Amino acid sequence: AICIFFPGVHGGVGPCRTPGSNYDANALFPTVARRLAEEEGSAIDCYRCSWPFMCPTMEYAVGAACRVLHHALLQALGGEAAPAAAAE
C-alpha cells in the first residue's frame, strides 16, 4: 500500500508541529507514518509531498502529486516500469 501525505497551502511542514520549528518528529505526518510502518505485518510505504512556496496553483499541486505517486508505484514494482499494453 502507498500513503501520501499532503501539506496545506503553507508548505511542507505539516500540521501539529511545535510552533517555530521546521521539523517536529512528533507532528502529525511523522507520527502517523511511524505508526503505519511499525504496524505488525504492515507493507505501507509513506511519502510526504511538500511545496517549495505558499499557495501553489492546482496545476502545480496535481503535477507534484502525480510525480510522487509515479515514484511510489515504481518503487512498489521494484523499480521496473509496467509493461506497455499490446497494440491490437
N, C-alpha and C positions, 0 to 999 in steps of 0.2 A: 504494500500500500504506500501511497505517497501523500504527505501532508505538507501543504504550502501555507505559510503564514504571510499575511499582507498587512502593511502598516496603514495608518490613517494618512491624511493628506500632509502631515508634518514631516514625514520621513520614515526612517527605518528603525528607530529605537524601540518602538513597540509600547503597548500600554502597561501600566502598573510598575513602572520603573521608579527608582528612587529619584526624587526631583533633583535636578542639577547634574545628573550623571548621563554619560553617553552609553554606558553599558551597565546592566544590572543582572547578575546571574540568577536573581530571583524574580525577575519581571515575568510577565505572563508568557511570552513566547518561549524563552528558555526553560521555564518550569514545565510547561505542557510538553515540549519536545523531549525533555529529560524523562518525564513520566511515561510517555509513549515508548521511548527507547528501552526503558527499564522493565516494561511490562513483560511478564513471562510468556515466551512463545511469540513475541511481537516481531513483525517484519515490516516496520514502518520507517521509511526514510523521510526526514523532516528537512524542509528548506524554508528560508526566510527571505522574502523579496523586500528590498528597500529602495527608496527613491533617493537620487542624489540631490534633490531640491524639493521645495514645498509645492503642493498643489499641481502634480503632474497632469497633463491632459489625459483624457480617456484613452486616446490612441497610444500614448506612451505607456500607460499603465497596463493596457491589454497586451501590447507588444512585449513588455517585460515579463508579464505572467506567462505568455506563450513560450518565451525563451527559457524560463525557469522550468516549466513543465516539460519542454523538449529535453532539456538536460537531465531531468529526473527520470524520464522514460528511457533515455539512452543508458543511464546508469542501471536502471532496473533490468534492462535487457543485456547487461554485461558489456556495454559499450558498442554493441552492434546495432546498426541501423536495421529497421524492419525491412524485409524483402518487399520490393515493389509488386503490386498486383499484376498478374499476367494479362497482357492485352489480348482481347479476343476479337 
